[in-house]
Amino acid sequence: MKTVARVIMVFIALLLIGGALFLLAVNYNLVPGLAVYLPGWVGEELVLGVTAGLLLIALILLIFGFRRAKGPGNAVLKGSEYGEVAISIAAIENIVLRVIQQTQGIKDVSRQVSFTQDGLVITVKIRVMPDVAMPSLTNELQSKIKEYVEEITGITVHEVKIIVENIVTDQAPSKK
């Protein structure tokens, strides 16, 4: 969230707190000379309920206003002698997709990249063509992904997980 929006939220929260305190002061005659006449249908319970509602809204606005902005949660930071470089997770996922598209025997794919202290953890879900030797395909894919991502990004790949979801069949489902 942008800083301007957070400042506005805090300002509105402070106004709501001021309004709630004003209602309490009027209800209990806490300030001499502040004679505000409330209509007869406005009872103490209504004033306290509105005050509590205003304070609750102000509290929520203060929480969101003072909450720290998250760092680059969707990017991996890499330092160099010239400064810091952020590589987005989406960019790394597309690098992984490029390796998978160049591998024969794979039909559909989904991929997910996460960053841990040990390095990148890449999870790939694939559907393979029939009559493909899965052990050699998955080993080849794991090593290609690890080597290519490390070469292109310079970030250590801790683990490459391959999940074979299904085998693609060329036949349409039979109707029964």
Backbone as a printed PyTorch tensor [residue, N CA C, xyz], in Angstrom:
tensor([[[  0.8500,  -1.1630,   0.0000],
         [  0.0000,   0.0000,   0.0000],
         [  0.9000,   1.2320,   0.0000]],

        [[  0.5060,   2.2400,  -0.7410],
         [  1.3130,   3.4320,  -0.8630],
         [  1.3110,   4.2230,   0.4390]],

        [[  2.3710,   4.9890,   0.6240],
         [  2.5400,   5.7620,   1.8430],
         [  1.4400,   6.8000,   1.9940]],

        [[  1.0400,   7.4360,   0.9190],
         [ -0.0050,   8.4680,   0.9880],
         [ -1.3100,   7.8650,   1.4920]],

        [[ -1.6610,   6.7060,   0.9940],
         [ -2.8950,   6.0450,   1.4290],
         [ -2.8220,   5.6840,   2.9040]],

        [[ -1.6660,   5.2470,   3.3560],
         [ -1.5190,   4.8900,   4.7740],
         [ -1.6240,   6.1230,   5.6630]],

        [[ -1.0520,   7.2480,   5.2270],
         [ -1.1450,   8.4890,   6.0040],
         [ -2.5920,   8.9580,   6.0830]],

        [[ -3.3140,   8.8600,   4.9810],
         [ -4.7270,   9.2500,   4.9700],
         [ -5.5320,   8.3590,   5.9090]],

        [[ -5.2420,   7.0540,   5.9100],
         [ -5.9550,   6.1360,   6.8110],
         [ -5.7200,   6.5030,   8.2690]],

        [[ -4.4880,   6.8330,   8.6260],
         [ -4.1800,   7.2050,  10.0080],
         [ -4.8870,   8.5120,  10.3520]],

        [[ -4.9000,   9.4720,   9.4300],
         [ -5.5620,  10.7480,   9.6700],
         [ -7.0580,  10.5460,   9.9060]],

        [[ -7.6990,   9.7330,   9.0770],
         [ -9.1340,   9.4570,   9.2460],
         [ -9.3740,   8.7440,  10.5740]],

        [[ -8.4930,   7.8280,  10.9400],
         [ -8.6330,   7.1250,  12.2190],
         [ -8.5610,   8.1060,  13.3800]],

        [[ -7.6510,   9.0630,  13.3100],
         [ -7.5420,  10.0690,  14.3740],
         [ -8.7980,  10.9430,  14.4290]],

        [[ -9.3620,  11.2710,  13.2830],
         [-10.6220,  12.0270,  13.2670],
         [-11.7540,  11.2240,  13.9110]],

        [[-11.8110,   9.9310,  13.6080],
         [-12.8500,   9.0820,  14.2030],
         [-12.6780,   8.9690,  15.7190]],

        [[-11.4490,   8.8760,  16.1710],
         [-11.2010,   8.8330,  17.6210],
         [-11.6420,  10.1420,  18.2580]],

        [[-11.3380,  11.2650,  17.6010],
         [-11.7800,  12.5670,  18.1110],
         [-13.2970,  12.6540,  18.1710]],

        [[-13.9720,  12.1490,  17.1330],
         [-15.4330,  12.1480,  17.1340],
         [-16.0030,  11.2910,  18.2520]],

        [[-15.3780,  10.1450,  18.4990],
         [-15.8450,   9.2670,  19.5790],
         [-15.6620,   9.9340,  20.9390]],

        [[-14.5270,  10.5910,  21.1300],
         [-14.2900,  11.3020,  22.4000],
         [-15.2670,  12.4660,  22.5660]],

        [[-15.5800,  13.1500,  21.4730],
         [-16.5530,  14.2390,  21.5350],
         [-17.9140,  13.7080,  21.9490]],

        [[-18.3380,  12.5840,  21.3760],
         [-19.6230,  11.9900,  21.7570],
         [-19.6670,  11.6280,  23.2380]],

        [[-18.5710,  11.0750,  23.7330],
         [-18.5180,  10.7390,  25.1610],
         [-18.5830,  11.9930,  26.0200]],

        [[-17.8830,  13.0430,  25.6050],
         [-17.8900,  14.2970,  26.3640],
         [-19.2880,  14.9080,  26.3940]],

        [[-19.9960,  14.8650,  25.2710],
         [-21.3530,  15.4020,  25.2200],
         [-22.2940,  14.5430,  26.0620]],

        [[-22.1660,  13.2410,  25.9700],
         [-23.0700,  12.3340,  26.6740],
         [-22.9490,  12.4660,  28.1890]],

        [[-21.7350,  12.6220,  28.6850],
         [-21.5240,  12.6590,  30.1350],
         [-21.2610,  14.0640,  30.6680]],

        [[-21.4860,  15.0960,  29.8560],
         [-21.2880,  16.4770,  30.2730],
         [-19.9140,  16.6920,  30.8890]],

        [[-18.8720,  16.2240,  30.2270],
         [-17.5240,  16.2950,  30.7660],
         [-16.8770,  17.6640,  30.5610]],

        [[-17.3470,  18.4130,  29.6000],
         [-16.7790,  19.7300,  29.3270],
         [-17.8260,  20.7790,  29.6950]],

        [[-17.5310,  21.6040,  30.7170],
         [-18.5140,  22.6340,  31.0970],
         [-18.6850,  23.6470,  29.9510]],

        [[-19.8820,  24.0510,  29.7380],
         [-20.1810,  25.0160,  28.6980],
         [-20.4550,  24.3750,  27.3540]],

        [[-20.2420,  23.0950,  27.2430],
         [-20.5130,  22.3930,  25.9890],
         [-21.9080,  21.7840,  26.1040]],

        [[-22.8600,  22.6330,  25.8850],
         [-24.2440,  22.1970,  26.0270],
         [-24.7970,  21.8830,  24.6470]],

        [[-24.7230,  20.6500,  24.2720],
         [-25.3080,  20.1940,  23.0200],
         [-26.5290,  19.3710,  23.3980]],

        [[-27.6540,  19.7770,  22.8730],
         [-28.8840,  19.0780,  23.2150],
         [-29.1480,  17.9830,  22.1890]],

        [[-29.2090,  16.7830,  22.6910],
         [-29.4950,  15.6460,  21.8410],
         [-30.9910,  15.3880,  21.8350]],

        [[-31.5470,  14.9180,  20.7490],
         [-32.9880,  14.6190,  20.7120],
         [-33.3490,  13.5690,  21.7640]],

        [[-34.5910,  13.5290,  22.0990],
         [-35.0580,  12.6280,  23.1470],
         [-34.8860,  11.1550,  22.8090]],

        [[-34.9250,  10.7960,  21.5630],
         [-34.8050,   9.3900,  21.1750],
         [-33.3700,   8.8890,  21.2370]],

        [[-32.4150,   9.8030,  21.4470],
         [-31.0080,   9.4030,  21.5380],
         [-30.7070,   9.1030,  23.0020]],

        [[-30.5760,   7.8410,  23.2980],
         [-30.2840,   7.4310,  24.6640],
         [-28.8030,   7.1620,  24.8540]],

        [[-28.4610,   6.8770,  26.0920],
         [-27.0510,   6.6180,  26.4250],
         [-26.5330,   5.3730,  25.7100]],

        [[-27.3730,   4.3550,  25.5340],
         [-26.9530,   3.1290,  24.8660],
         [-26.5840,   3.3980,  23.4030]],

        [[-27.3610,   4.2460,  22.7300],
         [-27.0940,   4.5690,  21.3320],
         [-25.7750,   5.3280,  21.2060]],

        [[-25.5550,   6.2790,  22.0860],
         [-24.3090,   7.0590,  22.0420],
         [-23.1130,   6.1480,  22.2980]],

        [[-23.2240,   5.2540,  23.2620],
         [-22.1230,   4.3360,  23.5540],
         [-21.8950,   3.3580,  22.4040]],

        [[-22.9700,   2.9190,  21.7610],
         [-22.8310,   2.0250,  20.6120],
         [-22.1470,   2.7000,  19.4370]],

        [[-22.5580,   3.9350,  19.1500],
         [-21.9200,   4.6780,  18.0590],
         [-20.4570,   4.9510,  18.3950]],

        [[-20.1830,   5.2860,  19.6440],
         [-18.8010,   5.5280,  20.0750],
         [-17.9550,   4.2740,  19.9100]],

        [[-18.4890,   3.1420,  20.3220],
         [-17.7460,   1.8850,  20.1810],
         [-17.5100,   1.5660,  18.7080]],

        [[-18.5050,   1.7970,  17.8560],
         [-18.3510,   1.5650,  16.4120],
         [-17.2760,   2.4590,  15.8120]],

        [[-17.2820,   3.7360,  16.1880],
         [-16.2580,   4.6530,  15.6930],
         [-14.8560,   4.2270,  16.1440]],

        [[-14.7420,   3.8080,  17.3940],
         [-13.4370,   3.3710,  17.8980],
         [-12.9700,   2.0890,  17.2110]],

        [[-13.8900,   1.1940,  16.9010],
         [-13.5360,  -0.0430,  16.2090],
         [-13.0350,   0.2480,  14.7870]],

        [[-13.7640,   1.1090,  14.0820],
         [-13.3270,   1.4830,  12.7300],
         [-11.9700,   2.1810,  12.7820]],

        [[-11.7850,   3.0560,  13.7650],
         [-10.5030,   3.7590,  13.9090],
         [ -9.3770,   2.7760,  14.1880]],

        [[ -9.6420,   1.7790,  15.0110],
         [ -8.6190,   0.7770,  15.3170],
         [ -8.2240,   0.0060,  14.0640]],

        [[ -9.1950,  -0.3900,  13.2640],
         [ -8.8970,  -1.1150,  12.0250],
         [ -8.0760,  -0.2440,  11.0780]],

        [[ -8.4650,   1.0220,  10.9440],
         [ -7.7050,   1.9290,  10.0760],
         [ -6.2790,   2.1380,  10.5930]],

        [[ -6.1190,   2.2250,  11.9000],
         [ -4.7750,   2.3850,  12.4630],
         [ -3.9120,   1.1530,  12.2180]],

        [[ -4.5080,  -0.0200,  12.3390],
         [ -3.7510,  -1.2470,  12.0940],
         [ -3.2590,  -1.2890,  10.6620]],

        [[ -4.1470,  -0.9960,   9.7100],
         [ -3.7390,  -1.0090,   8.3010],
         [ -2.8160,   0.1600,   7.9700]],

        [[ -3.0010,   1.2850,   8.6470],
         [ -2.1680,   2.4390,   8.3750],
         [ -0.7440,   2.2900,   8.8740]],

        [[ -0.5710,   1.6210,  10.0130],
         [  0.7590,   1.4660,  10.5920],
         [  1.4350,   0.1510,  10.2310]],

        [[  0.7230,  -0.7190,   9.5320],
         [  1.3040,  -2.0030,   9.1600],
         [  2.4510,  -1.7650,   8.1810]],

        [[  3.5300,  -2.4340,   8.4220],
         [  4.6860,  -2.2690,   7.5590],
         [  4.4220,  -2.8550,   6.1950]],

        [[  4.9400,  -2.1570,   5.2240],
         [  4.8450,  -2.6810,   3.8680],
         [  5.7720,  -3.8780,   3.7560]],

        [[  5.2870,  -4.9050,   3.1040],
         [  6.1080,  -6.0950,   2.9260],
         [  7.2010,  -5.8030,   1.9260]],

        [[  8.3020,  -6.4440,   2.1340],
         [  9.4110,  -6.3080,   1.2060],
         [  9.0740,  -6.9950,  -0.0960]],

        [[ 10.0500,  -7.1710,  -0.9190],
         [  9.7710,  -7.8000,  -2.2120],
         [  9.4770,  -9.2790,  -2.0310]],

        [[  8.2110,  -9.6050,  -1.6520],
         [  7.8440, -10.9890,  -1.4070],
         [  7.7500, -11.8140,  -2.6680]],

        [[  7.6220, -11.1630,  -3.7930],
         [  7.5200, -11.9150,  -5.0350],
         [  8.7790, -11.7560,  -5.8740]],

        [[  9.8960, -11.4820,  -5.1930],
         [ 11.1720, -11.3490,  -5.8950],
         [ 12.2870, -11.9210,  -5.0260]],

        [[ 13.3330, -12.3760,  -5.6820],
         [ 14.5040, -12.9030,  -4.9890],
         [ 15.6010, -11.8500,  -5.1080]],

        [[ 16.1320, -11.4500,  -3.9690],
         [ 17.1830, -10.4410,  -3.9720],
         [ 18.5430, -11.0990,  -4.0700]],

        [[ 19.3770, -10.5210,  -4.8840],
         [ 20.7380, -11.0150,  -5.0410],
         [ 21.6490,  -9.8150,  -5.0070]],

        [[ 22.6340,  -9.8470,  -4.1440],
         [ 23.5630,  -8.7420,  -4.0320],
         [ 24.7470,  -8.9190,  -4.9620]],

        [[ 25.2780,  -7.8060,  -5.4110],
         [ 26.4900,  -7.8240,  -6.2150],
         [ 27.3670,  -6.6830,  -5.7380]],

        [[ 28.5390,  -6.5680,  -6.3180],
         [ 29.4480,  -5.5170,  -5.8910],
         [ 28.9240,  -4.1360,  -6.2640]],

        [[ 27.9800,  -4.0540,  -7.1950],
         [ 27.4380,  -2.7770,  -7.6430],
         [ 26.1320,  -2.4110,  -6.9640]],

        [[ 25.5440,  -3.3510,  -6.2840],
         [ 24.2720,  -3.0910,  -5.6180],
         [ 23.4120,  -4.3340,  -5.5660]],

        [[ 22.1280,  -4.1010,  -5.4140],
         [ 21.1740,  -5.1870,  -5.2230],
         [ 20.3920,  -5.4230,  -6.5080]],

        [[ 20.1200,  -6.6870,  -6.8000],
         [ 19.3330,  -7.0570,  -7.9740],
         [ 18.1530,  -7.8950,  -7.4890]],

        [[ 16.9480,  -7.5380,  -7.9470],
         [ 15.7480,  -8.3120,  -7.6050],
         [ 15.2640,  -9.0220,  -8.8560]],

        [[ 15.1170, -10.3350,  -8.7530],
         [ 14.6000, -11.1390,  -9.8560],
         [ 13.2490, -11.6760,  -9.4110]],

        [[ 12.2240, -11.3490, -10.1610],
         [ 10.8760, -11.7480,  -9.7410],
         [ 10.7070, -13.2620,  -9.8420]],

        [[  9.8430, -13.7680,  -8.9920],
         [  9.5150, -15.1970,  -9.0130],
         [  8.9050, -15.5610, -10.3690]],

        [[  8.0970, -14.6520, -10.9350],
         [  7.4920, -14.9170, -12.2450],
         [  8.5650, -15.0810, -13.3140]],

        [[  9.6260, -14.2840, -13.2420],
         [ 10.7140, -14.4070, -14.2180],
         [ 11.4020, -15.7650, -14.0800]],

        [[ 11.6200, -16.2080, -12.8580],
         [ 12.2550, -17.5100, -12.6420],
         [ 11.3350, -18.6270, -13.1270]],

        [[ 10.0270, -18.4800, -12.8820],
         [  9.0750, -19.4900, -13.3660],
         [  9.0930, -19.5700, -14.8950]],

        [[  9.2500, -18.4410, -15.5550],
         [  9.3150, -18.4540, -17.0180],
         [ 10.6130, -19.0670, -17.5250]],

        [[ 11.6960, -18.8990, -16.7740],
         [ 12.9560, -19.5620, -17.1240],
         [ 12.7760, -21.0740, -17.0330]],

        [[ 12.1030, -21.5220, -15.9720],
         [ 11.8240, -22.9470, -15.8020],
         [ 10.9470, -23.4480, -16.9430]],

        [[  9.9400, -22.6680, -17.3220],
         [  9.0540, -23.0630, -18.4220],
         [  9.8370, -23.2380, -19.7210]],

        [[ 10.8010, -22.3800, -19.9530],
         [ 11.6090, -22.4880, -21.1750],
         [ 12.3460, -23.8300, -21.2290]],

        [[ 12.9030, -24.2570, -20.1050],
         [ 13.6100, -25.5420, -20.0590],
         [ 12.6290, -26.6800, -20.3380]],

        [[ 11.4610, -26.6060, -19.7360],
         [ 10.4750, -27.6830, -19.8840],
         [  9.9880, -27.7680, -21.3330]],

        [[  9.7740, -26.6220, -21.9630],
         [  9.2920, -26.6200, -23.3470],
         [ 10.3140, -27.2140, -24.3060]],

        [[ 11.5890, -27.1770, -23.9430],
         [ 12.6310, -27.7260, -24.7990],
         [ 12.8710, -29.2120, -24.5440]],

        [[ 12.1150, -29.7830, -23.6080],
         [ 12.2750, -31.1950, -23.2720],
         [ 11.1890, -32.0020, -23.9770]],

        [[ 11.5960, -33.0300, -24.7040],
         [ 10.6560, -33.8800, -25.4300],
         [  9.9180, -34.7990, -24.4640]],

        [[  8.6480, -35.0680, -24.7530],
         [  7.8830, -36.0460, -23.9910],
         [  6.9830, -35.4340, -22.9360]],

        [[  6.9760, -34.1160, -22.8020],
         [  6.1400, -33.4520, -21.7910],
         [  5.0380, -32.6850, -22.5060]],

        [[  3.7990, -32.8660, -22.0280],
         [  2.6590, -32.2300, -22.6780],
         [  2.2400, -30.9650, -21.9260]],

        [[  1.7480, -31.0910, -20.7340],
         [  1.2530, -29.9580, -19.9520],
         [  2.1520, -29.7480, -18.7550]],

        [[  2.1750, -28.5240, -18.2640],
         [  3.0650, -28.2170, -17.1650],
         [  2.4980, -27.0830, -16.3110]],

        [[  2.7680, -27.1620, -15.0210],
         [  2.5770, -26.0230, -14.1220],
         [  3.8020, -25.9850, -13.2260]],

        [[  4.1800, -24.7990, -12.8260],
         [  5.4050, -24.6770, -12.0410],
         [  5.2110, -23.6540, -10.9470]],

        [[  5.9720, -23.8600,  -9.8720],
         [  5.9280, -22.9590,  -8.7290],
         [  7.3380, -22.8320,  -8.1860]],

        [[  7.7340, -21.6030,  -7.9000],
         [  9.0650, -21.3360,  -7.3750],
         [  8.9100, -20.6460,  -6.0270]],

        [[  9.6450, -21.1250,  -5.0340],
         [  9.6790, -20.4520,  -3.7360],
         [ 11.1380, -20.3000,  -3.3150]],

        [[ 11.3740, -19.3700,  -2.4220],
         [ 12.7350, -19.0760,  -2.0020],
         [ 12.8790, -19.4090,  -0.5260]],

        [[ 13.9150, -20.1830,  -0.1950],
         [ 14.2320, -20.5080,   1.1920],
         [ 15.6450, -20.0240,   1.4890]],

        [[ 16.0810, -20.2080,   2.7190],
         [ 17.4430, -19.8080,   3.0890],
         [ 18.4890, -20.6200,   2.3320]],

        [[ 18.1570, -21.8480,   1.9820],
         [ 19.0980, -22.7120,   1.2680],
         [ 19.1560, -22.4120,  -0.2260]],

        [[ 18.1580, -21.7380,  -0.7620],
         [ 18.1020, -21.4370,  -2.1870],
         [ 16.6960, -21.6290,  -2.7160]],

        [[ 16.5790, -21.6740,  -4.0250],
         [ 15.2780, -21.8290,  -4.6560],
         [ 14.7650, -23.2620,  -4.5340]],

        [[ 13.4720, -23.3850,  -4.3310],
         [ 12.7950, -24.6780,  -4.3890],
         [ 11.8000, -24.5760,  -5.5410]],

        [[ 12.0170, -25.4060,  -6.5440],
         [ 11.2010, -25.3660,  -7.7560],
         [ 10.3520, -26.6290,  -7.8040]],

        [[  9.0340, -26.4400,  -7.9160],
         [  8.1110, -27.5650,  -8.0170],
         [  7.4660, -27.5230,  -9.3990]],

        [[  7.5760, -28.6220, -10.1180],
         [  7.0420, -28.7110, -11.4740],
         [  6.0650, -29.8800, -11.5280]],

        [[  4.8600, -29.6090, -12.0240],
         [  3.8590, -30.6580, -12.2270],
         [  3.7170, -30.8470, -13.7350]],

        [[  3.8730, -32.0900, -14.1820],
         [  3.8630, -32.3520, -15.6170],
         [  2.8970, -33.4760, -15.9600]],

        [[  2.5050, -33.5050, -17.2230],
         [  1.8090, -34.6400, -17.8210],
         [  2.7060, -35.1070, -18.9450]],

        [[  2.9990, -36.3850, -18.9600],
         [  3.9560, -36.9110, -19.9370],
         [  3.2300, -37.6730, -21.0380]],

        [[  3.9110, -37.7690, -22.1470],
         [  3.4000, -38.5280, -23.2860],
         [  3.5180, -40.0210, -22.9620]],

        [[  2.6840, -40.8550, -23.5820],
         [  2.7720, -42.2970, -23.3250],
         [  4.0990, -42.8520, -23.8440]],

        [[  4.5290, -43.9480, -23.2870],
         [  5.7440, -44.6610, -23.6840],
         [  7.0120, -43.8400, -23.4790]],

        [[  7.0150, -42.9640, -22.4920],
         [  8.2170, -42.1950, -22.1440],
         [  8.7840, -42.7860, -20.8600]],

        [[ 10.0890, -43.0230, -20.8610],
         [ 10.7340, -43.5560, -19.6540],
         [ 10.7970, -42.4350, -18.6100]],

        [[  9.9310, -42.5340, -17.6220],
         [  9.8210, -41.4690, -16.6260],
         [ 11.0780, -41.2610, -15.7820]],

        [[ 11.7730, -42.3200, -15.3220],
         [ 12.9650, -42.0590, -14.5050],
         [ 14.0150, -41.2200, -15.2350]],

        [[ 14.2990, -41.5570, -16.4840],
         [ 15.3090, -40.7840, -17.2050],
         [ 14.7890, -39.3840, -17.5480]],

        [[ 13.5030, -39.2560, -17.8790],
         [ 12.9230, -37.9510, -18.1950],
         [ 12.9740, -37.0210, -16.9880]],

        [[ 12.5660, -37.5270, -15.8210],
         [ 12.5280, -36.6680, -14.6330],
         [ 13.9380, -36.2990, -14.1700]],

        [[ 14.8780, -37.2590, -14.2310],
         [ 16.2600, -36.9370, -13.8560],
         [ 16.8600, -35.8870, -14.7860]],

        [[ 16.6340, -36.0630, -16.0780],
         [ 17.1430, -35.1030, -17.0580],
         [ 16.5280, -33.7230, -16.8330]],

        [[ 15.2150, -33.6940, -16.5880],
         [ 14.5110, -32.4310, -16.3700],
         [ 15.0170, -31.7320, -15.1110]],

        [[ 15.2030, -32.4980, -14.0260],
         [ 15.7110, -31.9000, -12.7950],
         [ 17.0850, -31.2730, -13.0010]],

        [[ 17.9810, -31.9950, -13.6310],
         [ 19.3360, -31.4600, -13.8110],
         [ 19.3420, -30.2680, -14.7610]],

        [[ 18.5460, -30.3240, -15.8370],
         [ 18.4850, -29.1980, -16.7750],
         [ 17.9410, -27.9450, -16.1000]],

        [[ 16.8720, -28.1100, -15.3290],
         [ 16.2710, -26.9560, -14.6540],
         [ 17.2660, -26.3530, -13.6710]],

        [[ 17.8880, -27.2000, -12.8530],
         [ 18.8540, -26.7050, -11.8580],
         [ 19.9960, -25.9580, -12.5370]],

        [[ 20.6000, -26.5630, -13.5400],
         [ 21.7490, -25.9490, -14.2070],
         [ 21.3690, -24.6550, -14.9150]],

        [[ 20.2570, -24.6660, -15.6300],
         [ 19.8780, -23.4990, -16.4240],
         [ 19.5040, -22.3090, -15.5270]],

        [[ 18.7170, -22.5610, -14.4840],
         [ 18.3060, -21.4770, -13.5870],
         [ 19.5220, -20.8900, -12.8700]],

        [[ 20.4250, -21.7560, -12.3970],
         [ 21.6240, -21.2550, -11.7280],
         [ 22.5020, -20.4620, -12.6980]],

        [[ 22.5900, -20.9230, -13.9440],
         [ 23.4150, -20.2310, -14.9360],
         [ 22.8350, -18.8590, -15.2880]],

        [[ 21.5250, -18.7920, -15.4830],
         [ 20.8820, -17.5570, -15.9260],
         [ 20.7640, -16.5430, -14.7870]],

        [[ 20.3620, -17.0020, -13.5960],
         [ 20.0900, -16.0640, -12.4960],
         [ 21.2500, -15.9050, -11.5290]],

        [[ 22.0980, -16.9160, -11.4230],
         [ 23.1680, -16.8660, -10.4340],
         [ 22.6900, -17.1990,  -9.0310]],

        [[ 21.4730, -17.6780,  -8.9160],
         [ 20.8990, -18.0230,  -7.6080],
         [ 20.9540, -19.5350,  -7.4480]],

        [[ 21.3320, -19.9810,  -6.2640],
         [ 21.4380, -21.4060,  -5.9860],
         [ 20.0650, -22.0580,  -5.9810]],

        [[ 19.9610, -23.1820,  -6.6820],
         [ 18.7330, -23.9790,  -6.6690],
         [ 18.9460, -25.1000,  -5.6710]],

        [[ 18.1730, -25.0650,  -4.5970],
         [ 18.3050, -26.0760,  -3.5410],
         [ 17.6640, -27.3950,  -3.9440]],

        [[ 16.4900, -27.3130,  -4.5720],
         [ 15.7520, -28.5470,  -4.8600],
         [ 14.8380, -28.3330,  -6.0600]],

        [[ 14.7330, -29.3560,  -6.8900],
         [ 13.7880, -29.3610,  -8.0010],
         [ 12.8850, -30.5780,  -7.8010]],

        [[ 11.6190, -30.3280,  -7.5440],
         [ 10.6450, -31.4000,  -7.3390],
         [  9.8420, -31.5760,  -8.6200]],

        [[  9.7570, -32.7990,  -9.0800],
         [  8.9710, -33.1200, -10.2710],
         [  7.8080, -33.9990,  -9.8420]],

        [[  6.6120, -33.5970, -10.2180],
         [  5.4200, -34.3850,  -9.9300],
         [  4.7810, -34.7530, -11.2660]],

        [[  4.7270, -36.0450, -11.5580],
         [  4.0720, -36.5150, -12.7690],
         [  2.5980, -36.7060, -12.4190]],

        [[  1.7610, -35.8170, -12.9100],
         [  0.3460, -35.8480, -12.5630],
         [ -0.4270, -36.9090, -13.3290]],

        [[ -0.0390, -37.1120, -14.6090],
         [ -0.8050, -38.0430, -15.4140],
         [ -0.0370, -38.3460, -16.6970]],

        [[ -0.5390, -39.2970, -17.4160],
         [  0.0040, -39.6300, -18.7370],
         [ -1.0390, -39.2130, -19.7550]],

        [[ -0.6120, -38.4910, -20.7700],
         [ -1.5230, -37.9900, -21.8000],
         [ -1.9440, -39.1510, -22.6720]],

        [[ -3.2230, -39.2720, -22.8720],
         [ -3.7360, -40.2950, -23.7910],
         [ -4.3110, -39.5920, -25.0070]],

        [[ -4.1250, -40.1930, -26.1530],
         [ -4.5960, -39.5890, -27.3920],
         [ -6.0800, -39.8600, -27.6480]],

        [[ -6.6580, -40.7880, -26.9060],
         [ -8.0390, -41.1590, -27.1430],
         [ -8.9670, -40.2480, -26.3630]],

        [[-10.1180, -39.9730, -26.9660],
         [-11.1520, -39.2150, -26.2750],
         [-11.8250, -40.1500, -25.2800]],

        [[-12.3330, -39.6200, -24.1930],
         [-13.0070, -40.5060, -23.2170],
         [-14.2160, -41.1920, -23.8380]],

        [[-14.3510, -42.4670, -23.5500],
         [-15.4710, -43.2230, -24.1060],
         [-16.7400, -42.9030, -23.3550]],

        [[-17.8640, -42.8960, -24.0820],
         [-19.1500, -42.5960, -23.4750],
         [-19.8410, -43.9000, -23.1190]],

        [[-20.2860, -44.0060, -21.9180],
         [-20.9830, -45.2140, -21.4530],
         [-22.3120, -44.8670, -20.9050]]])
